[in-house]
Amino acid sequence: MKTINDINFENKKALIRVDFNVPLNDEFQVTDTTRIEAAKPTILKILEDGGSVILMSHLGRPNGVEDRFSLNHIVKVISDIIGVQVKFAHDCIGDDTENLADKLENGEILLLENLRFHPEEKAGDKNFAEKLSKLGDIYINDAFGTAHRAHASTTIIAQFFPENKYFGLLLAKEIESLNAVLSDSKKPVTAIIGGAKVSSKIDVIKNIIDKVDNIIIGGGMAYTFIKVKGGKIGDSICEDDKLDVAQDILNLAKQKKVRIHLPIDVIAADAFSEKANTQICPANDIPDGWQGLDAGPKTNVGFSFVIAESKTILWNGPIGVFEMEKFAKGTIELGNAIVDATADGAFSLVGGGDSVAAVKQFGFADKVSYVSTGGGAMLEMLEGKTLPGIEAIMK
Ligand code: AMP
């Protein structure tokens, strides 16, 4: 894997695809700077080597040019985070932009306007990619969040830098962290798969089943499994058209000697609401009119025990409706167990979906080994797919 640590950027212009698709409030202030902070090590390495940086990103889903999606809104935040006054190009291609890039001096940063103001970006247009490529000497991809898209700036552009394309430090770290879980992992390996639906995680489970010792299945998707095992799940969320898939997964796990851990008790509610009445009941004996919305106390102890015994942990998806305080306990206890195991030397990766929101909300982010920055991209990697943005640098 060729990363930016393999070269020196003195007198070089680095064209970096970053993922600065950050959330903005009504006053166009950035409400979460995680993605900008995440690109900082790559940007600093180039500046410290004595090179210059040209940043390109998309922001939101604009329909043509729309001021509310202008990257101009985030110039100040980037300048503050990096500690260098960032210059801005009002279009990502064109003569004016080429001029600004030409004049850029070592130690300086130029941010290009939203790539998606041009429909050619998402279309993966080769001419557009070639125009972008003219701006820099070296292409770096550090945008994990879009690495699963074959867009002009994430994939197609790489062909114009056959000898001069590198992984940024963030993207390299994402790949390494996933490898630490799925290829070079210390056993026992435990994957926790939660979230609402089985259907969105089938391919993940099928891909990881060969690589793990335990799979903890929690959250809404557990009920399809509990039902196919003959349990009574009341009004809990269930995908009846996926019962056979759940059965296949259970059979496969048995054959491969992978232990599947399902909830044994749950917090059941008489409505999908913070105000609902609740009771603890066996996961396979939920009364009609009640739905399981969180893991129960015995389940939390059991899941925590499995996690404590693990040397490698992957967490994808909450195990209850953590957005409501009443049903957040299971997800919090699970997070605590992962934090404790990490403190004891386990490697823990959180990624691909709402579990990232949960670890941030409950303050676990700094206490696990790695929190992925890419939702969809991480899910596709867990499914065993080769991401086009990664492949384009490898080729
Ligand atoms: P995902 O995006 O697949 O990771 O799913 C996350 C969503 O699953 C969260 O919004 C949770 O509230 C939801 N969820 C977790 N457990 C349950 C449950 N028992 N019933 C319904 N939804 C759930």
Boltz pocket constraint, residues with backbone or C-beta under 6 A from the ligand:
constraints:
  - pocket:
      binder: B
      contacts: [[A, 194], [A, 195], [A, 196], [A, 197], [A, 200], [A, 218], [A, 219], [A, 220], [A, 221], [A, 237], [A, 292], [A, 293], [A, 294], [A, 316], [A, 317], [A, 318], [A, 319], [A, 320], [A, 321], [A, 322], [A, 323], [A, 352], [A, 353], [A, 354], [A, 355]]
      max_distance: 6.0
